[in-house]
Amino acid sequence: MKTFSKMLISHIEKKYKIEEFPFKSGDIINLLYQTKSHEKERPVSVDGIIIAIKNKETNKSFTIRQAIKGYFIDQKFFAHSPKIVKITRKNALSKKKSKLYYINSF
């Protein structure tokens, strides 16, 4: 028997859940997400490579490594976040591992 809190959480999760996450580690993607600056929300674009995906049902997250002025920055995003507007796949790397923390250039 489910408690009320579990039923409420599952109802909310269904709203934002993506049935299938079509990306895998090694994909070069362009991610567009909403961020709040001052009092307005504005879209921000991130170009980078997916270096890791952590699978935990609705808590699925992925890490993107992007190069900015010669420095590499890792950012984590939740796959089912309502802040993500659009994800497009640009290219894919041939790889042999699921976690690509060793990649320093792409």
MARRO-332212 format. One record per residue (C-alpha): residue in three letters; x, y, z. Coordinates in nm, 2 decimals, m for minus. Last residue first. Example, Ala and Ser with C-alpha at 12.3 -4.5 7.8 and 13.67 -1.06 7.14 Angstrom:
+-----+--------+--------+--------+
| res |     xx |     yy |     zz |
+-----+--------+--------+--------+
| ser |   1.37 |  m0.11 |   0.71 |
| ala |   1.23 |  m0.45 |   0.78 |
+-----+--------+--------+--------+
This chain:
+-----+--------+--------+--------+
| res |     xx |     yy |     zz |
+-----+--------+--------+--------+
| phe |   3.70 |   1.72 |  m2.84 |
| ser |   3.97 |   1.78 |  m2.58 |
| asn |   4.05 |   1.68 |  m2.23 |
| ile |   3.88 |   1.34 |  m2.22 |
| tyr |   3.99 |   1.13 |  m1.91 |
| tyr |   3.65 |   1.17 |  m1.74 |
| leu |   3.48 |   0.97 |  m2.01 |
| lys |   3.26 |   0.74 |  m1.80 |
| ser |   3.09 |   0.47 |  m2.02 |
| lys |   3.41 |   0.33 |  m2.17 |
| lys |   3.50 |   0.21 |  m2.52 |
| lys |   3.45 |   0.52 |  m2.72 |
| ser |   3.38 |   0.64 |  m3.08 |
| leu |   3.27 |   1.00 |  m3.04 |
| ala |   2.92 |   1.12 |  m3.15 |
| asn |   2.81 |   1.43 |  m3.33 |
| lys |   2.57 |   1.73 |  m3.30 |
| arg |   2.29 |   1.59 |  m3.08 |
| thr |   2.02 |   1.85 |  m2.99 |
| ile |   1.88 |   1.91 |  m2.64 |
| lys |   1.60 |   2.16 |  m2.59 |
| val |   1.42 |   2.35 |  m2.31 |
| ile |   1.58 |   2.21 |  m2.00 |
| lys |   1.44 |   2.39 |  m1.70 |
| pro |   1.17 |   2.13 |  m1.65 |
| ser |   1.44 |   1.89 |  m1.54 |
| his |   1.40 |   1.52 |  m1.64 |
| ala |   1.76 |   1.47 |  m1.75 |
| phe |   1.90 |   1.64 |  m1.44 |
| phe |   2.20 |   1.85 |  m1.53 |
| lys |   2.56 |   1.84 |  m1.42 |
| gln |   2.82 |   2.09 |  m1.55 |
| asp |   3.19 |   2.02 |  m1.60 |
| ile |   3.41 |   2.31 |  m1.71 |
| phe |   3.72 |   2.28 |  m1.93 |
| tyr |   3.95 |   2.58 |  m1.97 |
| gly |   4.09 |   2.70 |  m2.30 |
| lys |   3.86 |   3.00 |  m2.34 |
| ile |   3.55 |   2.80 |  m2.24 |
| ala |   3.56 |   2.42 |  m2.32 |
| gln |   3.25 |   2.22 |  m2.22 |
| arg |   3.22 |   1.90 |  m2.03 |
| ile |   2.86 |   1.78 |  m1.98 |
| thr |   2.76 |   1.56 |  m1.69 |
| phe |   2.43 |   1.37 |  m1.70 |
| ser |   2.16 |   1.30 |  m1.44 |
| lys |   1.88 |   1.05 |  m1.40 |
| asn |   1.68 |   1.12 |  m1.08 |
| thr |   1.36 |   0.99 |  m1.25 |
| glu |   1.50 |   0.64 |  m1.28 |
| lys |   1.85 |   0.64 |  m1.12 |
| asn |   2.09 |   0.63 |  m1.41 |
| lys |   2.40 |   0.83 |  m1.39 |
| ile |   2.53 |   0.95 |  m1.72 |
| ala |   2.89 |   1.06 |  m1.77 |
| ile |   3.12 |   1.25 |  m2.02 |
| ile |   2.85 |   1.41 |  m2.23 |
| ile |   3.04 |   1.64 |  m2.47 |
| gly |   2.98 |   2.01 |  m2.49 |
| asp |   2.79 |   2.31 |  m2.62 |
| val |   2.58 |   2.49 |  m2.37 |
| ser |   2.32 |   2.75 |  m2.46 |
| val |   2.15 |   2.97 |  m2.20 |
| pro |   1.78 |   3.08 |  m2.22 |
| arg |   1.67 |   3.37 |  m2.00 |
| glu |   1.46 |   3.40 |  m1.69 |
| lys |   1.42 |   3.74 |  m1.54 |
| glu |   1.46 |   3.87 |  m1.18 |
| his |   1.83 |   3.89 |  m1.15 |
| ser |   1.95 |   3.61 |  m1.37 |
| lys |   1.74 |   3.29 |  m1.37 |
| thr |   1.84 |   3.02 |  m1.60 |
| gln |   1.65 |   2.84 |  m1.87 |
| tyr |   1.81 |   2.56 |  m2.06 |
| leu |   1.94 |   2.50 |  m2.42 |
| leu |   2.18 |   2.20 |  m2.46 |
| asn |   2.39 |   2.15 |  m2.77 |
| ile |   2.54 |   1.80 |  m2.78 |
| ile |   2.85 |   1.60 |  m2.85 |
| asp |   2.77 |   1.24 |  m2.77 |
| gly |   3.05 |   1.04 |  m2.59 |
| ser |   2.82 |   0.93 |  m2.31 |
| lys |   2.48 |   0.83 |  m2.44 |
| phe |   2.17 |   1.03 |  m2.56 |
| pro |   1.82 |   0.91 |  m2.64 |
| phe |   1.68 |   0.94 |  m2.29 |
| glu |   1.36 |   0.74 |  m2.32 |
| glu |   1.03 |   0.80 |  m2.15 |
| ile |   1.11 |   1.15 |  m2.04 |
| lys |   0.96 |   1.22 |  m1.70 |
| tyr |   0.84 |   1.57 |  m1.62 |
| lys |   0.47 |   1.51 |  m1.55 |
| lys |   0.51 |   1.15 |  m1.43 |
| glu |   0.74 |   1.27 |  m1.16 |
| ile |   0.47 |   1.48 |  m1.00 |
| his |   0.23 |   1.19 |  m0.98 |
| ser |   0.50 |   0.96 |  m0.84 |
| ile |   0.58 |   1.22 |  m0.57 |
| leu |   0.21 |   1.25 |  m0.47 |
| met |   0.16 |   0.88 |  m0.46 |
| lys |   0.47 |   0.84 |  m0.24 |
| ser |   0.35 |   1.12 |  m0.01 |
| phe |   0.00 |   0.96 |   0.02 |
| thr |   0.14 |   0.63 |   0.13 |
| lys |   0.14 |   0.34 |  m0.11 |
| met |   0.00 |   0.00 |   0.00 |
+-----+--------+--------+--------+
